[in-house]
Amino acid sequence: MSRTDRNALTAFDVAGWVREARRGSQAGYAQLYRRFAPLVHGILLGRFRPALADELSQECFANAFGHLAQLKEDHKFGPWIATIARRVQPPVSGRELSLTDVPDMESHKASPEDRTEAEKVLRAVMSLPQAYRETLLLRLAEGLTGPEIAAMTGLTPESVRVNLHRGMAKLRDALGVTPTAAMAVEKAP
């Protein structure tokens, strides 16, 4: 789904997909999954190793779809499934990611240096308060815009902006990056 398609979605669309899914429509389920998978995955990535976050994302949707009748306001599917994702418990063999864990950053395209840097950044993000951690992961790892994050989570756009701004400042501090160096990197060709 392209960024323009995501931006064009409305609460009316979401409510329609929820109603379709309640009637057993695979198209309704598919639309909800496509729209909200980045939200769920970003939240879980803030708590679990990447491979476990992938697996638990699937389980989170299965749980949500199995309890869709409990959703009181159809257009609030995003905040509802975000709450479900925040309450997901790992399987007995899995556990929440601690700051000392090395995440499974497997990628055939990434160099060892890139994987090391990604692990360092993820550890720094994990050290942040939950509100900043979630918002930053939704922005940086999942590629959602501020307005998309607000629409999906039920937060106000202002809250998302504040969380992103403060979270980035704390992330720079945690990584030992000065604002001037960060700006130089952002402006580099």
C-alpha positions in Angstrom: 0.0 0.0 0.0 1.5 3.3 -1.0 1.9 6.2 1.5 -0.9 8.2 -0.3 -3.2 5.3 0.1 -2.5 5.1 3.8 -3.0 8.9 4.2 -6.4 8.8 2.4 -7.9 6.3 4.8 -10.6 7.6 7.1 -12.4 6.4 10.3 -15.3 5.6 8.0 -13.1 3.2 6.0 -11.9 1.5 9.2 -15.4 1.2 10.6 -16.5 -0.4 7.3 -13.7 -2.9 7.4 -14.5 -3.9 11.0 -18.2 -4.4 10.0 -17.1 -6.5 7.0 -14.7 -8.6 9.2 -17.5 -9.2 11.7 -19.5 -10.6 8.9 -16.6 -13.0 8.0 -15.3 -11.1 5.0 -11.7 -12.0 4.2 -11.4 -8.6 2.4 -12.3 -6.8 5.6 -9.8 -8.8 7.6 -7.1 -8.2 5.0 -7.7 -4.5 4.9 -7.5 -4.2 8.7 -4.3 -6.3 8.7 -2.6 -4.3 5.9 -3.5 -1.0 7.6 -2.6 -1.8 11.1 0.2 -4.4 10.8 2.9 -1.6 11.1 1.3 -0.3 14.2 1.2 -3.7 15.9 4.7 -4.7 14.8 6.2 -1.4 15.9 4.7 -1.7 19.4 5.9 -5.3 19.7 9.4 -4.4 18.3 9.7 -2.1 21.3 9.4 -5.1 23.6 10.7 -8.2 21.8 13.5 -9.4 19.5 12.6 -8.7 15.9 11.8 -12.3 14.9 9.6 -12.7 18.0 7.9 -9.4 17.2 7.1 -10.8 13.8 5.6 -14.0 15.2 3.6 -12.2 18.0 2.2 -9.7 15.5 0.4 -12.6 13.8 -0.9 -13.9 17.1 -2.0 -10.4 18.1 -4.2 -10.1 15.0 -5.6 -13.6 15.5 -6.5 -12.7 19.0 -8.0 -9.3 17.9 -10.0 -10.9 15.1 -11.3 -13.6 17.5 -12.6 -10.9 19.8 -13.8 -8.3 17.3 -17.3 -8.4 18.9 -15.8 -6.8 22.0 -14.8 -3.6 20.0 -17.4 -1.0 21.0 -16.5 1.7 18.5 -15.7 0.3 15.1 -13.7 3.3 13.9 -11.3 2.9 16.9 -9.8 -0.4 15.8 -6.3 1.2 15.8 -6.2 2.2 19.5 -7.9 -1.0 20.4 -5.4 -3.3 18.7 -2.6 -1.1 20.0 -3.8 -1.9 23.5 -3.9 -5.6 22.7 -0.4 -5.4 21.3 0.9 -3.7 24.5 -0.6 -6.6 26.5 0.8 -9.4 24.5 2.7 -11.9 26.6 5.6 -13.8 25.1 5.5 -17.6 24.8 7.2 -19.4 27.7 10.3 -19.8 25.5 10.3 -16.1 24.5 10.9 -13.1 26.7 10.9 -9.4 26.5 14.0 -7.8 25.0 16.3 -6.6 27.7 18.9 -3.8 27.0 21.7 -6.4 27.1 20.2 -8.7 24.6 21.6 -8.8 21.1 18.6 -8.6 18.8 18.4 -10.9 15.8 19.3 -8.4 13.2 19.7 -10.9 10.3 19.9 -9.4 6.9 21.7 -10.6 3.8 21.8 -7.0 2.5 23.2 -5.4 5.6 26.9 -5.4 6.3 28.2 -6.5 9.7 28.9 -2.8 10.5 25.3 -1.8 9.6 23.9 -4.6 11.7 26.1 -3.5 14.6 24.9 0.1 14.2 21.3 -1.0 14.0 21.7 -3.1 17.2 23.3 0.0 18.9 20.4 2.2 17.9 17.8 -0.4 18.9 19.4 -0.7 22.3 19.3 3.1 22.7 15.6 3.2 21.6 14.9 0.4 24.1 16.3 2.6 26.9 13.7 5.3 26.3 10.3 5.7 28.1 7.5 3.6 26.4 5.7 6.6 24.8 8.9 7.8 23.1 10.0 4.3 22.2 6.8 3.3 20.6 6.4 6.6 18.6 10.0 6.5 17.4 9.8 2.8 16.3 6.6 3.5 14.5 8.3 6.4 12.7 11.8 5.0 12.2 11.3 1.3 11.9 7.8 1.1 10.4 8.0 4.3 8.3 4.8 5.8 9.5 4.3 9.6 9.4 3.3 11.6 12.4 -0.3 12.0 11.2 -0.5 8.2 10.5 0.7 7.5 14.0 -1.9 9.8 15.5 -4.7 8.3 13.4 -3.8 4.8 14.2 -3.1 5.2 17.9 -5.8 7.7 18.8 -3.2 10.2 20.0 -3.5 13.8 19.0 -1.1 15.0 16.3 0.4 17.4 18.8 1.2 14.5 21.2 2.8 12.5 18.5 4.9 15.6 17.5 6.0 16.1 21.1 6.8 12.4 21.5 8.8 12.3 18.3 10.7 15.6 19.1 11.5 14.6 22.7 12.2 11.0 21.8 14.7 12.0 19.1 16.4 14.4 21.6 16.7 11.5 24.1 17.8 9.1 21.4 20.5 11.5 20.3 21.6 11.8 24.0 21.6 8.1 24.4 23.7 7.6 21.3 26.0 10.5 22.2 25.1 12.4 19.0 25.2 16.2 19.3 22.4 18.1 17.6 25.0 19.8 15.3 26.5 16.5 14.2 23.0 15.1 13.6 22.1 18.1 11.5 25.3 17.7 9.5 24.5 14.0 8.8 20.9 14.8 7.8 22.2 17.5 5.3 24.9 15.3 3.8 24.2 14.2 0.2 
